[in-house]
């Protein structure tokens, strides 16, 4: 009898161990091929699939995450869009128990390089860099990687020798908005409204632009120039800022100077490749009392929403990605690097078009998802919300 009981007990233990060993961890699957301007080819894009059990304990949290210090360097002006990006980085990093310091360099490339050098010397564990220029980002970030720091970039392409078809700095994940989609959505809606009014191609367009040499704007410009080549668009003039520290004011002055050259009926649309440029143009239109030229833009903020509503006869739409979600995703990717998880070289965040007619006085960036389906969805699988991150947030509450 004792032998029978012992045999049964052994069998139960074996089955129990087999059940425990059958639990699967996070998997990484190739979801699609993603074309990037920089590589002029196809890059396998992996989508993180969160586990589905919903029962992750502290024991399942990867080691090496406690006490991490992160620097977020944003090389744009300290506007509404920048603040929301930083909020995403800080809120998610703090939820993970990280110390997060932010630095805003106002589009000053020399200052950006100086700040990043200081960050490296201070021994941060990781850096999130936003909007470094192609010409210097590789050389600026290489000392960080050599020192063992983890790096994620947004709209900053760390290619060796500033060559967009060259070697990406090893170990870096470079994120971006889907700039091709942003341009296609913005320009597509612009042409749709033009056609509905009975317009005949080519459209006569006032174009705002900065570059070349700014990767996200260069990507957007590819779609624009393709439409030019197809005879859909004729650029009557390019309006570009020369004062990066005062982009909006500079664009207002430049637009005010050229508007008298284009009386009513001579321009079909204004295309704003970047919302800060567009807001300067809008001010010039208002100063001149011009409501005859519709404007279609890219990027969004609370400030933009209010301006779109109050200038609905001019500002017709903007294509965008939630800037707070961008910050959240970048911090999650950095956390994955700290945890030793596999991360991809490139990742593009999905874009959506926001039409002014869908907005009202109660809409802001927080509740924009009530009128734009899927806006700011941080829980979706392509936002890298892994189960151990949920456990980490709970642990640090």
N, C-alpha and C positions, 0 to 999 in steps of 0.2 A: 504493500500500500504506500509506504514511504517513497518507493522508487517511482510509482505512478504520479504522486503529487509533485515530486521533484521534476519529473519530465514535463508535467503541465506547466509548472512555474517557469521553467526554462523556455518553453514555447511562447508563453505570454510575453516574456522579456524580449525575445527575438522579434516578435511582431511589433512591440512597442517601439523598439529601436528602428525598425524598418520604416515605421510611420513617421518618426521624427526626421529620419534621413531623407524622406521624400519631399520635404519642403523646398521650394525653389526660391532663389533670390531674384534680384532685379535683372531683367534681360535687356539687351540692346539689339534692336532690329533696324535694318536699313529700310527706310520708308519711301524714299524717292531720290532721284538724282537732281541736284540743284546746280543750276548754272550760275557762275559768278563772273562779274566783270573782270576781276583781278586775275583769275586763272585762265580766262577765255576757254574754259572747258567744263567738264562735268565733275562734280564732287559728290561722293556718297554722303547723303545726309541721314543721320540716325535720329530717331525719335524715341525719347525715353518713355517707357511704358510703366507707370506705377504699378506696384503689386496690388493685388485685389483682396487680400485677406482682411485688411483693416485691423489686425491685431499685432502691432509691432510694439515691443517692450523696449525699455532703456538698454537692455542687453543687445538689441539689434542695431543700435546706433554705432556707426563706424568709429574706430578709435582716432585720436589725433585732431579732434575738433575743438577741444576746450581751450579757451583763452586766446583764440586767434584774433590778430589785429589786422584790420583791412583799411586801406586808403582808397578813396574814390576820387579820381581827378577828372574834372569836367572842363574841357576847353571850349566852353561857350559862355555867353553872357548869362548873368544870374537872373534869368527871367522865369516865368511861370512854368514853362516846359522843363527847364533845368531843375527847378525845385521839385517837380513831381518825379523826375528820374531819380534824384537824390533821395527823395522820400521812399521810393521803392527799394533802393539799395539799403538804406538805413533801417527801415522797418523790418525787412527780411533778415538782414544781418544781425540786428538786435534780438530778433526772435530765435535765432540760432545760438545766441550767447556770445556773439563776436563783438569786439570793440570796433566801431566804424567811424572813421574821420573823413570829412569831405573837404575838397579843395576846388574852388572855382577860379579859372584863369582867364575868363573873359575873352576868349579867342586870341590871346596873346601867346604865340608859339614859343617865343623865348622864355616867357614865364612858365609855360607848361613844362618845358624841358628842365628848368631850374627846380620846379616843385617836385617832379618825378625823381630827380637826382637826390633831393633832400629826403623824400619818402624812402628811397632805397637805403640811404645812409642811416635812417632811423630804425631799420630792422623790422619793418612791417612783414607780416606773413604773406599778404596778398595785395594785389593792386587791381582795381577796375579802372581802366582808362577810357574816357569818352572823347572822341573827336580830335585825336592826334593826327597830324598831317602825315601823308604817305612818305614824304621826303625824309622824315627823321624818326618815325615811330619805332622802327626796328632797332636802330642804334640806341635809342633812348631806353628801350625796355630790355635789351640784351643783358645789361648788368644785373637787372632784377632776376632774370632767369638763371644767370650764372651764380647768383647768390642763393638759389634755391627757392625764390619767391614764386608763388603761383600768380598767373596773370590771365585776366579776361578783358577783352577790349570791346567797345561798342563804337561803330563807325570809325574805327581806327585800324588800318591794315598794316601790321608789322612785317612787311616784305623786305628782304635783304636788298640793299642798295636802292631802296625806293622804287623797285621794279615790280609793277603790279602783276607781272607774269612770273615772278621769281620765287625764291624760297621763303616760306612763312617761318617766322621764329618758332622754334620747336617748343612744344608744350603749351602754346597759347591757344585759347579758343577765341575766335573773332566773331562777334555777333553784329547783326545789322537789321534794320527794318528791310522788308522785301521791297527794295527801292524800285525795281522794275515794275512790280505790281502797283506801288504807289503812283508812279507816273502813268501807268496804263489806266488806272481808275480815274485819276484826275483829268488826264487829257481825253479819255474816252467819254466822260460825262460832259466835258467842254464841247466836244464835237457833236454829241447827241443833242444837246440844247441848240447848237448852231443849226443842225439839220432840221430840228423841229420848227425853227423860225424861218425855214426856207432858204438858208444861206447856201451859197455856192462856193465850193473849194477853189483855191486855197483860202483858209482862214487867215486874216491879217492879225498877227498876235504881237503884243508887247511882252517880251520875255524878261523875267528876272533871273539872274544867275550869279553864282560865285564859282570861280574856278577857271580852268581845270586844275586838278590836284587835290580836290576834296572828294574822296571816294563815293560817298552817298549821293552827292549832287552830280558827279560824273555819271553814275549809273542811271539816275533819273534822266539826265540829258541824252543818254543813248536812245531812249524811247522817243524823246522829242525830235532828235535829229533824224531818226528813222521816218517819222511822219513828215518831216520837211522833204526828205528824199522822195517820198511817195506823192508829194504834191498836195498833201492835206493842209499843211501849214506854211505860211510865209511870214518870217520874222521881220517886222517893220523896224524894230529897234531892241537892243539888249540893254537893260538897266542893271548895273552892277555896283555894289558899294566899294568904296576905297578906304573907308574908315571902319575897321572891324570892331573897334571899341564902341562905336555908335552906329550900328548897322541901320536901325530903324530911322533915325534922324537923317542919316546920309541918303537913304533911299527916298525919303520925303523930298529932300532938296533936289536930288537928281530928277525925280519924276516931275516935280513942279516946273523944272526948267524945260522939259521936253514936251509937256502936255500941249502947249500952244501950237506946236507943230502938227498936231493931230486933231482937227476939229471933229465934231460929232459925225459919225458915219464912216470914218476912215480907219477905225480899229474895231475888230470884232471881239477880241477878248484879251485879257491879261492872264498870263500863266505865272503863278508864284511857286517856284521850285522849293521854297522854304518859307515858312510862315512869318519869320521875323522880317524877311525882305518884303513880303506882301503887306504887312502892317504899315510899313513906311509908305508904300505905294497908296494904300487906302487913305492915309492921312492927306496925301497930296490931292487925291481925287476929291475928298471932302472939302479941302481948302479951296479948290477950284470950282466946286459945285457940279462936278461931273458924275452923273449917274448912268451914262450911256454905254459904259464899257464893263461887261461882266467879268468877274475875277474868279479863278479856279486855282486852288492852292494845295500844298502838302504840309502835314503836321498840324497838331491841334493842342490847345490849352484852354483853361477857363477864360482867359483873356480873349482868345480867339472866338470862343463860343459867344460871348457877349457882343463882340464886334460883328460877328456874322448875323446875329439876330437884329442888332440895331442898324445894320447896313445890308439888309437882305436883298435890296434892289441891285446891289453890286456884287457882294461876296456870296457866291452861289454854292460852293462846296469846298470840302477839303478832304484829302485822303490821308489816313493816319494810322499809327499804332499807338496804343495807350502807353505814354511815357513812364508811368509808374510800373506797369507790367515789364517794361524793358529793364528797369532797375532791378526788379524782383528776379527776373530770369538770369540776369548777369550774376547776381549774388548766389543764386542756386548753383550755377555752373562753377563758381569759385568754391563753394562748399563741397561740391563733388570732387574737385581737384584736391582739396584738403583731405578728403576721405579716401583718396586713392582710387576713386571711381574712374572708369574710362569716359573721356569726353571727346567730342568731335572737334575738328579744326574750325569749321564754319557753322553758323546757325543763323537763319533768317526768321524774323518774327512776321507773322501774317498781317497783311494790311486790309483796311476797310475804308469805304467811302462814306463820308458824312455829308448829307445834303442839308442845306440851310432850312429848307421847308419842313424838315422833321424836327427842328429844334423849337423850344419855347423858353420863356423866362425862368422856368423851374429846372431846366437842364444844366448840369455841370459835369465835370470829368468823373465825379463819383457815381452819378446815376445815368451816364450816357448810354449804358447798356440797356436802358429801358426803351430806347429808340433805335439803337444800333445792335442788332443781334450778335451775341458773342463777344461784345466789347470788354476788354480787360479781364478775360476769364483766366485766372491764375491757377485754376484747379485742373485744367485740361492736360492731357498727356504730353503735349508739345510745349508745356511750360515747365517741364522737369520737376514736377512736384512729387518727389519720391516718398515712399512710406516712412523711411527712417527720418525724413525731415519733419513729418508730423510729430513723431515721437520726440525729436529734438526740441521742437517748439513747445510741446507740453512740458518737457523737463525744465525749460528755462522760463516758464511763466512766473 
